[in-house]
Amino acid sequence: MITGRITGTVVATVKDPSMEGVPLLTVKLIVNGKDAETVVAADHTRQAGPGDFVFLIPKKEASRIFRDNQGPYDMAVVGFIDRYNEEL
Amino acid sequence: MRIGRVVGNLVSTVKDDALPPYKLLLVEYLNPMTMEPEGEREIATDCVCAGVGDIVVVDTDGGAGNMLHGDNNVMTDRICCAIIDSFTCHGQKTVTRHGEYY
């Protein structure tokens, strides 16, 4: 799982029918403390908005996390980060 | 699976409903020969009570995560599945944990 900051939302009416009902967000990934690329992620928490510091799950787990209505996702917002301790 | 070091942890209350029982650790991957950090720092769930500074084996597959945690509902793709005492690589032995049996 990787951290990121949400920068915006994506609205797409013409898309795969299995992707309906799941908000799409643009997320700037943070790798080793530095900003990396911006990706589009599905929002599993359904309450994330621009400016939130979140952590995401990539690959197969991004669609498996939607349990019964799994969609074709490769990145999903899993949760909000309250405290990020980097001690070493 | 990769060798990594736990460098921090993460506190998150609002998250997926299957994640709460598992601790979220911040892991950086190490080059086994030089013990230098390489690659990205990622978030892993913990199933061996690893703490900051431990050299751990990080499993990088979600299916393995369900097996390790014994719970098919948890969705994670990095798991600390072992705390390394020592390992040899190309004939060079590295002791990472000085337990009582050394």
N, CA and C atoms of all chains as a GROMACS GRO file, in nm:
protein
  570
    1MET      N    1   0.087  -0.119   0.000
    1MET     CA    2   0.000   0.000   0.000
    1MET      C    3   0.088   0.122   0.000
    2ILE      N    4   0.037   0.230  -0.054
    2ILE     CA    5   0.118   0.350  -0.074
    2ILE      C    6   0.036   0.471  -0.034
    3THR      N    7   0.105   0.579   0.001
    3THR     CA    8   0.032   0.698   0.047
    3THR      C    9   0.013   0.792  -0.071
    4GLY      N   10  -0.080   0.884  -0.054
    4GLY     CA   11  -0.106   0.980  -0.161
    4GLY      C   12  -0.193   1.092  -0.109
    5ARG      N   13  -0.203   1.198  -0.189
    5ARG     CA   14  -0.289   1.310  -0.153
    5ARG      C   15  -0.388   1.330  -0.266
    6ILE      N   16  -0.514   1.346  -0.229
    6ILE     CA   17  -0.619   1.354  -0.330
    6ILE      C   18  -0.620   1.495  -0.387
    7THR      N   19  -0.618   1.504  -0.520
    7THR     CA   20  -0.612   1.635  -0.582
    7THR      C   21  -0.742   1.672  -0.652
    8GLY      N   22  -0.826   1.574  -0.685
    8GLY     CA   23  -0.949   1.612  -0.754
    8GLY      C   24  -1.035   1.491  -0.781
    9THR      N   25  -1.140   1.513  -0.855
    9THR     CA   26  -1.234   1.403  -0.884
    9THR      C   27  -1.241   1.385  -1.036
   10VAL      N   28  -1.291   1.268  -1.074
   10VAL     CA   29  -1.307   1.236  -1.216
   10VAL      C   30  -1.453   1.202  -1.238
   11VAL      N   31  -1.515   1.266  -1.338
   11VAL     CA   32  -1.654   1.234  -1.372
   11VAL      C   33  -1.654   1.172  -1.510
   12ALA      N   34  -1.707   1.049  -1.522
   12ALA     CA   35  -1.708   0.982  -1.653
   12ALA      C   36  -1.843   0.913  -1.667
   13THR      N   37  -1.922   0.959  -1.764
   13THR     CA   38  -2.053   0.894  -1.779
   13THR      C   39  -2.039   0.772  -1.870
   14VAL      N   40  -1.952   0.781  -1.970
   14VAL     CA   41  -1.938   0.665  -2.061
   14VAL      C   42  -1.824   0.581  -2.007
   15LYS      N   43  -1.860   0.469  -1.943
   15LYS     CA   44  -1.756   0.382  -1.887
   15LYS      C   45  -1.812   0.241  -1.877
   16ASP      N   46  -1.729   0.154  -1.830
   16ASP     CA   47  -1.770   0.015  -1.819
   16ASP      C   48  -1.884   0.006  -1.717
   17PRO      N   49  -1.993  -0.066  -1.749
   17PRO     CA   50  -2.106  -0.069  -1.656
   17PRO      C   51  -2.069  -0.121  -1.518
   18SER      N   52  -1.965  -0.204  -1.507
   18SER     CA   53  -1.932  -0.256  -1.373
   18SER      C   54  -1.867  -0.149  -1.286
   19MET      N   55  -1.835  -0.032  -1.345
   19MET     CA   56  -1.771   0.073  -1.265
   19MET      C   57  -1.872   0.172  -1.210
   20GLU      N   58  -2.001   0.144  -1.226
   20GLU     CA   59  -2.100   0.243  -1.183
   20GLU      C   60  -2.107   0.247  -1.030
   21GLY      N   61  -2.138   0.366  -0.978
   21GLY     CA   62  -2.161   0.380  -0.834
   21GLY      C   63  -2.034   0.396  -0.753
   22VAL      N   64  -1.917   0.398  -0.817
   22VAL     CA   65  -1.793   0.412  -0.741
   22VAL      C   66  -1.727   0.542  -0.784
   23PRO      N   67  -1.707   0.637  -0.692
   23PRO     CA   68  -1.643   0.763  -0.731
   23PRO      C   69  -1.498   0.742  -0.772
   24LEU      N   70  -1.455   0.821  -0.869
   24LEU     CA   71  -1.316   0.816  -0.915
   24LEU      C   72  -1.246   0.945  -0.874
   25LEU      N   73  -1.123   0.930  -0.825
   25LEU     CA   74  -1.050   1.046  -0.775
   25LEU      C   75  -0.914   1.054  -0.844
   26THR      N   76  -0.862   1.176  -0.856
   26THR     CA   77  -0.723   1.189  -0.901
   26THR      C   78  -0.637   1.203  -0.775
   27VAL      N   79  -0.536   1.119  -0.765
   27VAL     CA   80  -0.454   1.112  -0.644
   27VAL      C   81  -0.308   1.131  -0.683
   28LYS      N   82  -0.240   1.226  -0.613
   28LYS     CA   83  -0.096   1.242  -0.637
   28LYS      C   84  -0.024   1.151  -0.538
   29LEU      N   85   0.046   1.050  -0.591
   29LEU     CA   86   0.113   0.954  -0.503
   29LEU      C   87   0.234   1.019  -0.438
   30ILE      N   88   0.264   0.979  -0.315
   30ILE     CA   89   0.381   1.031  -0.244
   30ILE      C   90   0.476   0.913  -0.221
   31VAL      N   91   0.593   0.918  -0.287
   31VAL     CA   92   0.690   0.808  -0.278
   31VAL      C   93   0.814   0.862  -0.209
   32ASN      N   94   0.853   0.795  -0.097
   32ASN     CA   95   0.970   0.838  -0.020
   32ASN      C   96   0.964   0.988   0.013
   33GLY      N   97   0.845   1.036   0.043
   33GLY     CA   98   0.832   1.174   0.086
   33GLY      C   99   0.826   1.274  -0.027
   34LYS      N  100   0.849   1.227  -0.149
   34LYS     CA  101   0.845   1.322  -0.262
   34LYS      C  102   0.723   1.292  -0.348
   35ASP      N  103   0.670   1.396  -0.412
   35ASP     CA  104   0.551   1.376  -0.496
   35ASP      C  105   0.589   1.295  -0.619
   36ALA      N  106   0.505   1.196  -0.648
   36ALA     CA  107   0.530   1.113  -0.768
   36ALA      C  108   0.416   1.141  -0.866
   37GLU      N  109   0.383   1.040  -0.945
   37GLU     CA  110   0.287   1.066  -1.052
   37GLU      C  111   0.145   1.077  -0.995
   38THR      N  112   0.057   1.135  -1.075
   38THR     CA  113  -0.084   1.146  -1.036
   38THR      C  114  -0.161   1.035  -1.106
   39VAL      N  115  -0.241   0.960  -1.028
   39VAL     CA  116  -0.314   0.847  -1.086
   39VAL      C  117  -0.463   0.866  -1.059
   40VAL      N  118  -0.543   0.790  -1.130
   40VAL     CA  119  -0.687   0.788  -1.104
   40VAL      C  120  -0.715   0.666  -1.019
   41ALA      N  121  -0.787   0.687  -0.907
   41ALA     CA  122  -0.811   0.576  -0.815
   41ALA      C  123  -0.960   0.568  -0.785
   42ALA      N  124  -1.007   0.447  -0.760
   42ALA     CA  125  -1.145   0.428  -0.717
   42ALA      C  126  -1.152   0.457  -0.568
   43ASP      N  127  -1.266   0.510  -0.524
   43ASP     CA  128  -1.276   0.554  -0.384
   43ASP      C  129  -1.354   0.451  -0.305
   44HIS      N  130  -1.286   0.366  -0.226
   44HIS     CA  131  -1.356   0.265  -0.147
   44HIS      C  132  -1.420   0.326  -0.023
   45THR      N  133  -1.356   0.436   0.027
   45THR     CA  134  -1.411   0.493   0.150
   45THR      C  135  -1.538   0.573   0.121
   46ARG      N  136  -1.553   0.620  -0.002
   46ARG     CA  137  -1.673   0.694  -0.046
   46ARG      C  138  -1.693   0.824   0.030
   47GLN      N  139  -1.591   0.870   0.099
   47GLN     CA  140  -1.603   0.999   0.168
   47GLN      C  141  -1.476   1.080   0.153
   48ALA      N  142  -1.394   1.047   0.053
   48ALA     CA  143  -1.267   1.118   0.039
   48ALA      C  144  -1.287   1.236  -0.055
   49GLY      N  145  -1.218   1.347  -0.024
   49GLY     CA  146  -1.229   1.464  -0.109
   49GLY      C  147  -1.093   1.523  -0.135
   50PRO      N  148  -1.084   1.627  -0.216
   50PRO     CA  149  -0.954   1.686  -0.247
   50PRO      C  150  -0.884   1.736  -0.122
   51GLY      N  151  -0.754   1.710  -0.113
   51GLY     CA  152  -0.676   1.760  -0.001
   51GLY      C  153  -0.656   1.657   0.108
   52ASP      N  154  -0.720   1.540   0.098
   52ASP     CA  155  -0.706   1.440   0.205
   52ASP      C  156  -0.577   1.362   0.185
   53PHE      N  157  -0.514   1.328   0.297
   53PHE     CA  158  -0.393   1.245   0.298
   53PHE      C  159  -0.441   1.103   0.321
   54VAL      N  160  -0.428   1.020   0.217
   54VAL     CA  161  -0.488   0.886   0.223
   54VAL      C  162  -0.384   0.781   0.192
   55PHE      N  163  -0.420   0.654   0.215
   55PHE     CA  164  -0.334   0.547   0.164
   55PHE      C  165  -0.415   0.460   0.070
   56LEU      N  166  -0.344   0.406  -0.031
   56LEU     CA  167  -0.410   0.338  -0.142
   56LEU      C  168  -0.356   0.197  -0.154
   57ILE      N  169  -0.435   0.113  -0.220
   57ILE     CA  170  -0.391  -0.025  -0.242
   57ILE      C  171  -0.390  -0.050  -0.392
   58PRO      N  172  -0.278  -0.101  -0.449
   58PRO     CA  173  -0.271  -0.119  -0.593
   58PRO      C  174  -0.309  -0.259  -0.637
   59LYS      N  175  -0.304  -0.279  -0.763
   59LYS     CA  176  -0.313  -0.410  -0.829
   59LYS      C  177  -0.446  -0.481  -0.799
   60LYS      N  178  -0.438  -0.609  -0.784
   60LYS     CA  179  -0.560  -0.692  -0.780
   60LYS      C  180  -0.645  -0.659  -0.657
   61GLU      N  181  -0.578  -0.622  -0.548
   61GLU     CA  182  -0.655  -0.598  -0.426
   61GLU      C  183  -0.746  -0.476  -0.440
   62ALA      N  184  -0.711  -0.385  -0.536
   62ALA     CA  185  -0.794  -0.266  -0.552
   62ALA      C  186  -0.933  -0.304  -0.599
   63SER      N  187  -0.943  -0.412  -0.678
   63SER     CA  188  -1.080  -0.451  -0.718
   63SER      C  189  -1.137  -0.551  -0.620
   64ARG      N  190  -1.051  -0.630  -0.556
   64ARG     CA  191  -1.106  -0.729  -0.461
   64ARG      C  192  -1.164  -0.661  -0.338
   65ILE      N  193  -1.120  -0.537  -0.310
   65ILE     CA  194  -1.166  -0.471  -0.188
   65ILE      C  195  -1.312  -0.431  -0.200
   66PHE      N  196  -1.366  -0.430  -0.322
   66PHE     CA  197  -1.507  -0.397  -0.340
   66PHE      C  198  -1.594  -0.523  -0.326
   67ARG      N  199  -1.546  -0.618  -0.265
   67ARG     CA  200  -1.609  -0.750  -0.230
   67ARG      C  201  -1.713  -0.796  -0.330
   68ASP      N  202  -1.834  -0.752  -0.320
   68ASP     CA  203  -1.936  -0.817  -0.404
   68ASP      C  204  -1.948  -0.748  -0.540
   69ASN      N  205  -1.922  -0.615  -0.550
   69ASN     CA  206  -1.928  -0.559  -0.687
   69ASN      C  207  -1.787  -0.517  -0.728
   70GLN      N  208  -1.708  -0.616  -0.759
   70GLN     CA  209  -1.568  -0.588  -0.795
   70GLN      C  210  -1.563  -0.526  -0.934
   71GLY      N  211  -1.478  -0.421  -0.948
   71GLY     CA  212  -1.470  -0.355  -1.078
   71GLY      C  213  -1.329  -0.363  -1.131
   72PRO      N  214  -1.309  -0.311  -1.251
   72PRO     CA  215  -1.178  -0.319  -1.316
   72PRO      C  216  -1.086  -0.208  -1.266
   73TYR      N  217  -1.046  -0.214  -1.137
   73TYR     CA  218  -0.964  -0.106  -1.085
   73TYR      C  219  -0.822  -0.156  -1.060
   74ASP      N  220  -0.726  -0.066  -1.066
   74ASP     CA  221  -0.590  -0.109  -1.027
   74ASP      C  222  -0.537  -0.024  -0.914
   75MET      N  223  -0.617   0.073  -0.864
   75MET     CA  224  -0.574   0.153  -0.749
   75MET      C  225  -0.700   0.195  -0.676
   76ALA      N  226  -0.702   0.178  -0.543
   76ALA     CA  227  -0.823   0.214  -0.468
   76ALA      C  228  -0.782   0.286  -0.341
   77VAL      N  229  -0.856   0.390  -0.306
   77VAL     CA  230  -0.833   0.463  -0.181
   77VAL      C  231  -0.891   0.379  -0.068
   78VAL      N  232  -0.807   0.344   0.032
   78VAL     CA  233  -0.852   0.251   0.136
   78VAL      C  234  -0.887   0.326   0.263
   79GLY      N  235  -0.807   0.426   0.301
   79GLY     CA  236  -0.834   0.490   0.429
   79GLY      C  237  -0.761   0.620   0.443
   80PHE      N  238  -0.800   0.696   0.547
   80PHE     CA  239  -0.739   0.825   0.575
   80PHE      C  240  -0.628   0.804   0.678
   81ILE      N  241  -0.521   0.882   0.661
   81ILE     CA  242  -0.408   0.870   0.754
   81ILE      C  243  -0.422   0.978   0.862
   82ASP      N  244  -0.427   0.934   0.989
   82ASP     CA  245  -0.431   1.031   1.098
   82ASP      C  246  -0.291   1.070   1.141
   83ARG      N  247  -0.202   0.966   1.157
   83ARG     CA  248  -0.067   0.997   1.202
   83ARG      C  249   0.031   0.915   1.119
   84TYR      N  250   0.137   0.979   1.073
   84TYR     CA  251   0.234   0.913   0.983
   84TYR      C  252   0.369   0.926   1.051
   85ASN      N  253   0.411   0.821   1.126
   85ASN     CA  254   0.537   0.830   1.202
   85ASN      C  255   0.647   0.766   1.120
   86GLU      N  256   0.749   0.849   1.088
   86GLU     CA  257   0.863   0.795   1.016
   86GLU      C  258   0.984   0.811   1.107
   87GLU      N  259   1.026   0.704   1.176
   87GLU     CA  260   1.125   0.723   1.281
   87GLU      C  261   1.266   0.694   1.236
   88LEU      N  262   1.283   0.616   1.132
   88LEU     CA  263   1.422   0.588   1.089
   88LEU      C  264   1.447   0.653   0.956
   89MET      N  265   0.884  -1.224  -0.221
   89MET     CA  266   0.906  -1.168  -0.088
   89MET      C  267   1.035  -1.092  -0.090
   90ARG      N  268   1.044  -0.986  -0.007
   90ARG     CA  269   1.164  -0.905  -0.008
   90ARG      C  270   1.209  -0.879   0.134
   91ILE      N  271   1.337  -0.846   0.147
   91ILE     CA  272   1.391  -0.812   0.278
   91ILE      C  273   1.373  -0.662   0.298
   92GLY      N  274   1.320  -0.624   0.413
   92GLY     CA  275   1.298  -0.482   0.436
   92GLY      C  276   1.321  -0.449   0.582
   93ARG      N  277   1.315  -0.319   0.612
   93ARG     CA  278   1.331  -0.274   0.751
   93ARG      C  279   1.209  -0.191   0.786
   94VAL      N  280   1.158  -0.211   0.909
   94VAL     CA  281   1.044  -0.133   0.954
   94VAL      C  282   1.097   0.003   0.999
   95VAL      N  283   1.044   0.111   0.939
   95VAL     CA  284   1.097   0.243   0.972
   95VAL      C  285   0.994   0.333   1.038
   96GLY      N  286   0.873   0.285   1.054
   96GLY     CA  287   0.773   0.371   1.118
   96GLY      C  288   0.639   0.300   1.121
   97ASN      N  289   0.540   0.372   1.167
   97ASN     CA  290   0.407   0.311   1.162
   97ASN      C  291   0.304   0.416   1.124
   98LEU      N  292   0.181   0.373   1.115
   98LEU     CA  293   0.077   0.456   1.057
   98LEU      C  294  -0.046   0.441   1.144
   99VAL      N  295  -0.113   0.552   1.174
   99VAL     CA  296  -0.236   0.543   1.252
   99VAL      C  297  -0.349   0.591   1.162
  100SER      N  298  -0.450   0.506   1.146
  100SER     CA  299  -0.562   0.545   1.060
  100SER      C  300  -0.690   0.488   1.121
  101THR      N  301  -0.787   0.577   1.152
  101THR     CA  302  -0.910   0.525   1.211
  101THR      C  303  -1.015   0.499   1.104
  102VAL      N  304  -1.024   0.591   1.006
  102VAL     CA  305  -1.127   0.570   0.902
  102VAL      C  306  -1.061   0.490   0.789
  103LYS      N  307  -1.092   0.361   0.780
  103LYS     CA  308  -1.032   0.278   0.676
  103LYS      C  309  -1.124   0.162   0.649
  104ASP      N  310  -1.080   0.072   0.563
  104ASP     CA  311  -1.161  -0.043   0.526
  104ASP      C  312  -1.199  -0.121   0.651
  105ASP      N  313  -1.322  -0.177   0.653
  105ASP     CA  314  -1.369  -0.237   0.778
  105ASP      C  315  -1.300  -0.369   0.811
  106ALA      N  316  -1.215  -0.421   0.721
  106ALA     CA  317  -1.146  -0.547   0.755
  106ALA      C  318  -1.004  -0.521   0.803
  107LEU      N  319  -0.959  -0.394   0.801
  107LEU     CA  320  -0.820  -0.368   0.837
  107LEU      C  321  -0.795  -0.343   0.986
  108PRO      N  322  -0.897  -0.303   1.067
  108PRO     CA  323  -0.864  -0.260   1.202
  108PRO      C  324  -0.777  -0.354   1.284
  109PRO      N  325  -0.796  -0.490   1.285
  109PRO     CA  326  -0.712  -0.567   1.377
  109PRO      C  327  -0.565  -0.570   1.343
  110TYR      N  328  -0.524  -0.510   1.228
  110TYR     CA  329  -0.385  -0.530   1.188
  110TYR      C  330  -0.311  -0.397   1.196
  111LYS      N  331  -0.190  -0.402   1.249
  111LYS     CA  332  -0.106  -0.283   1.264
  111LYS      C  333  -0.050  -0.246   1.127
  112LEU      N  334  -0.044  -0.115   1.100
  112LEU     CA  335   0.010  -0.068   0.971
  112LEU      C  336   0.152  -0.019   0.995
  113LEU      N  337   0.249  -0.082   0.927
  113LEU     CA  338   0.388  -0.046   0.945
  113LEU      C  339   0.440   0.018   0.818
  114LEU      N  340   0.538   0.107   0.837
  114LEU     CA  341   0.605   0.169   0.722
  114LEU      C  342   0.734   0.090   0.698
  115VAL      N  343   0.751   0.036   0.576
  115VAL     CA  344   0.862  -0.055   0.549
  115VAL      C  345   0.943   0.001   0.434
  116GLU      N  346   1.076  -0.006   0.449
  116GLU     CA  347   1.162   0.030   0.336
  116GLU      C  348   1.240  -0.096   0.297
  117TYR      N  349   1.263  -0.114   0.166
  117TYR     CA  350   1.328  -0.235   0.120
  117TYR      C  351   1.480  -0.217   0.125
  118LEU      N  352   1.550  -0.327   0.150
  118LEU     CA  353   1.696  -0.319   0.167
  118LEU      C  354   1.763  -0.402   0.060
  119ASN      N  355   1.882  -0.357   0.019
  119ASN     CA  356   1.965  -0.439  -0.068
  119ASN      C  357   2.037  -0.540   0.020
  120PRO      N  358   2.015  -0.673   0.002
  120PRO     CA  359   2.069  -0.770   0.098
  120PRO      C  360   2.221  -0.768   0.107
  121MET      N  361   2.288  -0.729   0.001
  121MET     CA  362   2.435  -0.732   0.005
  121MET      C  363   2.489  -0.614   0.085
  122THR      N  364   2.434  -0.496   0.060
  122THR     CA  365   2.495  -0.378   0.122
  122THR      C  366   2.410  -0.322   0.235
  123MET      N  367   2.292  -0.382   0.259
  123MET     CA  368   2.198  -0.332   0.361
  123MET      C  369   2.167  -0.184   0.340
  124GLU      N  370   2.166  -0.143   0.214
  124GLU     CA  371   2.134  -0.002   0.184
  124GLU      C  372   1.986   0.006   0.147
  125PRO      N  373   1.916   0.111   0.187
  125PRO     CA  374   1.776   0.122   0.145
  125PRO      C  375   1.767   0.140  -0.006
  126GLU      N  376   1.669   0.073  -0.065
  126GLU     CA  377   1.648   0.089  -0.210
  126GLU      C  378   1.498   0.084  -0.235
  127GLY      N  379   1.456   0.138  -0.348
  127GLY     CA  380   1.314   0.131  -0.384
  127GLY      C  381   1.231   0.224  -0.297
  128GLU      N  382   1.102   0.188  -0.290
  128GLU     CA  383   1.008   0.280  -0.226
  128GLU      C  384   0.980   0.238  -0.084
  129ARG      N  385   0.933   0.335  -0.005
  129ARG     CA  386   0.883   0.302   0.129
  129ARG      C  387   0.735   0.275   0.117
  130GLU      N  388   0.690   0.161   0.168
  130GLU     CA  389   0.550   0.124   0.150
  130GLU      C  390   0.488   0.087   0.283
  131ILE      N  391   0.356   0.070   0.280
  131ILE     CA  392   0.283   0.040   0.404
  131ILE      C  393   0.252  -0.108   0.403
  132ALA      N  394   0.282  -0.175   0.514
  132ALA     CA  395   0.258  -0.319   0.523
  132ALA      C  396   0.178  -0.347   0.649
  133THR      N  397   0.095  -0.450   0.643
  133THR     CA  398   0.030  -0.492   0.766
  133THR      C  399   0.124  -0.589   0.837
  134ASP      N  400   0.098  -0.605   0.966
  134ASP     CA  401   0.194  -0.681   1.047
  134ASP      C  402   0.126  -0.805   1.100
  135CYS      N  403   0.195  -0.920   1.090
  135CYS     CA  404   0.135  -1.038   1.157
  135CYS      C  405   0.238  -1.110   1.242
  136VAL      N  406   0.352  -1.044   1.268
  136VAL     CA  407   0.451  -1.107   1.358
  136VAL      C  408   0.495  -1.009   1.467
  137CYS      N  409   0.416  -0.908   1.496
  137CYS     CA  410   0.449  -0.810   1.601
  137CYS      C  411   0.585  -0.746   1.575
  138ALA      N  412   0.611  -0.705   1.452
  138ALA     CA  413   0.738  -0.639   1.422
  138ALA      C  414   0.729  -0.494   1.468
  139GLY      N  415   0.844  -0.441   1.509
  139GLY     CA  416   0.846  -0.301   1.554
  139GLY      C  417   0.946  -0.222   1.472
  140VAL      N  418   0.963  -0.095   1.508
  140VAL     CA  419   1.052  -0.008   1.431
  140VAL      C  420   1.195  -0.058   1.447
  141GLY      N  421   1.268  -0.069   1.334
  141GLY     CA  422   1.407  -0.112   1.340
  141GLY      C  423   1.426  -0.259   1.312
  142ASP      N  424   1.318  -0.336   1.307
  142ASP     CA  425   1.332  -0.480   1.280
  142ASP      C  426   1.357  -0.502   1.132
  143ILE      N  427   1.442  -0.601   1.104
  143ILE     CA  428   1.461  -0.643   0.965
  143ILE      C  429   1.361  -0.755   0.940
  144VAL      N  430   1.272  -0.736   0.842
  144VAL     CA  431   1.162  -0.830   0.824
  144VAL      C  432   1.160  -0.880   0.681
  145VAL      N  433   1.086  -0.991   0.662
  145VAL     CA  434   1.056  -1.040   0.528
  145VAL      C  435   0.919  -0.984   0.492
  146VAL      N  436   0.910  -0.915   0.377
  146VAL     CA  437   0.784  -0.853   0.337
  146VAL      C  438   0.726  -0.932   0.222
  147ASP      N  439   0.604  -0.981   0.241
  147ASP     CA  440   0.538  -1.057   0.136
  147ASP      C  441   0.458  -0.957   0.051
  148THR      N  442   0.463  -0.975  -0.081
  148THR     CA  443   0.406  -0.872  -0.166
  148THR      C  444   0.286  -0.921  -0.246
  149ASP      N  445   0.208  -1.012  -0.187
  149ASP     CA  446   0.092  -1.057  -0.263
  149ASP      C  447  -0.030  -1.057  -0.175
  150GLY      N  448  -0.145  -1.017  -0.231
  150GLY     CA  449  -0.266  -1.006  -0.150
  150GLY      C  450  -0.320  -1.142  -0.110
  151GLY      N  451  -0.311  -1.238  -0.205
  151GLY     CA  452  -0.361  -1.370  -0.170
  151GLY      C  453  -0.283  -1.428  -0.053
  152ALA      N  454  -0.153  -1.406  -0.054
  152ALA     CA  455  -0.073  -1.455   0.059
  152ALA      C  456  -0.113  -1.382   0.186
  153GLY      N  457  -0.156  -1.256   0.173
  153GLY     CA  458  -0.197  -1.182   0.292
  153GLY      C  459  -0.317  -1.246   0.358
  154ASN      N  460  -0.412  -1.295   0.273
  154ASN     CA  461  -0.529  -1.361   0.333
  154ASN      C  462  -0.486  -1.486   0.407
  155MET      N  463  -0.389  -1.558   0.351
  155MET     CA  464  -0.345  -1.681   0.419
  155MET      C  465  -0.272  -1.647   0.547
  156LEU      N  466  -0.182  -1.546   0.539
  156LEU     CA  467  -0.101  -1.513   0.657
  156LEU      C  468  -0.190  -1.467   0.772
  157HIS      N  469  -0.289  -1.382   0.738
  157HIS     CA  470  -0.375  -1.333   0.846
  157HIS      C  471  -0.486  -1.432   0.877
  158GLY      N  472  -0.501  -1.536   0.793
  158GLY     CA  473  -0.604  -1.636   0.817
  158GLY      C  474  -0.744  -1.578   0.807
  159ASP      N  475  -0.758  -1.474   0.721
  159ASP     CA  476  -0.888  -1.405   0.717
  159ASP      C  477  -0.908  -1.362   0.572
  160ASN      N  478  -1.008  -1.419   0.507
  160ASN     CA  479  -1.025  -1.390   0.364
  160ASN      C  480  -1.084  -1.253   0.338
  161ASN      N  481  -1.118  -1.180   0.445
  161ASN     CA  482  -1.184  -1.052   0.425
  161ASN      C  483  -1.083  -0.938   0.420
  162VAL      N  484  -0.961  -0.960   0.469
  162VAL     CA  485  -0.865  -0.849   0.477
  162VAL      C  486  -0.801  -0.831   0.340
  163MET      N  487  -0.786  -0.704   0.301
  163MET     CA  488  -0.727  -0.675   0.170
  163MET      C  489  -0.598  -0.597   0.193
  164THR      N  490  -0.485  -0.664   0.175
  164THR     CA  491  -0.358  -0.594   0.190
  164THR      C  492  -0.259  -0.654   0.092
  165ASP      N  493  -0.163  -0.574   0.046
  165ASP     CA  494  -0.071  -0.634  -0.053
  165ASP      C  495   0.072  -0.636  -0.003
  166ARG      N  496   0.098  -0.580   0.115
  166ARG     CA  497   0.232  -0.594   0.173
  166ARG      C  498   0.214  -0.645   0.316
  167ILE      N  499   0.284  -0.753   0.350
  167ILE     CA  500   0.267  -0.811   0.483
  167ILE      C  501   0.404  -0.841   0.541
  168CYS      N  502   0.429  -0.799   0.664
  168CYS     CA  503   0.551  -0.841   0.733
  168CYS      C  504   0.527  -0.981   0.787
  169CYS      N  505   0.592  -1.082   0.724
  169CYS     CA  506   0.558  -1.218   0.763
  169CYS      C  507   0.670  -1.286   0.841
  170ALA      N  508   0.785  -1.220   0.861
  170ALA     CA  509   0.890  -1.285   0.940
  170ALA      C  510   0.989  -1.180   0.987
  171ILE      N  511   1.043  -1.200   1.105
  171ILE     CA  512   1.150  -1.112   1.155
  171ILE      C  513   1.279  -1.191   1.143
  172ILE      N  514   1.374  -1.134   1.069
  172ILE     CA  515   1.495  -1.207   1.035
  172ILE      C  516   1.596  -1.200   1.148
  173ASP      N  517   1.654  -1.316   1.187
  173ASP     CA  518   1.764  -1.316   1.284
  173ASP      C  519   1.896  -1.296   1.211
  174SER      N  520   1.918  -1.379   1.106
  174SER     CA  521   2.040  -1.358   1.025
  174SER      C  522   2.013  -1.418   0.889
  175PHE      N  523   2.085  -1.375   0.790
  175PHE     CA  524   2.069  -1.435   0.657
  175PHE      C  525   2.203  -1.431   0.586
  176THR      N  526   2.221  -1.527   0.493
  176THR     CA  527   2.345  -1.528   0.415
  176THR      C  528   2.306  -1.500   0.270
  177CYS      N  529   2.390  -1.425   0.202
  177CYS     CA  530   2.361  -1.390   0.064
  177CYS      C  531   2.493  -1.385  -0.010
  178HIS      N  532   2.508  -1.472  -0.111
  178HIS     CA  533   2.635  -1.484  -0.184
  178HIS      C  534   2.750  -1.508  -0.087
  179GLY      N  535   2.726  -1.591   0.013
  179GLY     CA  536   2.835  -1.629   0.102
  179GLY      C  537   2.861  -1.529   0.212
  180GLN      N  538   2.790  -1.416   0.209
  180GLN     CA  539   2.816  -1.316   0.314
  180GLN      C  540   2.704  -1.326   0.416
  181LYS      N  541   2.741  -1.345   0.545
  181LYS     CA  542   2.639  -1.364   0.648
  181LYS      C  543   2.613  -1.230   0.716
  182THR      N  544   2.485  -1.199   0.736
  182THR     CA  545   2.447  -1.076   0.804
  182THR      C  546   2.361  -1.113   0.923
  183VAL      N  547   2.404  -1.075   1.042
  183VAL     CA  548   2.324  -1.102   1.162
  183VAL      C  549   2.245  -0.975   1.191
  184THR      N  550   2.112  -0.988   1.196
  184THR     CA  551   2.031  -0.867   1.212
  184THR      C  552   1.965  -0.859   1.348
  185ARG      N  553   1.966  -0.972   1.420
  185ARG     CA  554   1.898  -0.966   1.550
  185ARG      C  555   1.979  -1.048   1.648
  186HIS      N  556   2.033  -0.984   1.752
  186HIS     CA  557   2.120  -1.056   1.846
  186HIS      C  558   2.034  -1.112   1.957
  187GLY      N  559   1.969  -1.225   1.930
  187GLY     CA  560   1.883  -1.288   2.031
  187GLY      C  561   1.968  -1.364   2.132
  188GLU      N  562   1.904  -1.440   2.223
  188GLU     CA  563   1.980  -1.506   2.328
  188GLU      C  564   2.052  -1.629   2.274
  189TYR      N  565   2.020  -1.676   2.153
  189TYR     CA  566   2.083  -1.798   2.105
  189TYR      C  567   2.204  -1.766   2.020
  190TYR      N  568   2.260  -1.646   2.038
  190TYR     CA  569   2.383  -1.619   1.959
  190TYR      C  570   2.503  -1.608   2.052
   0.00000   0.00000   0.00000
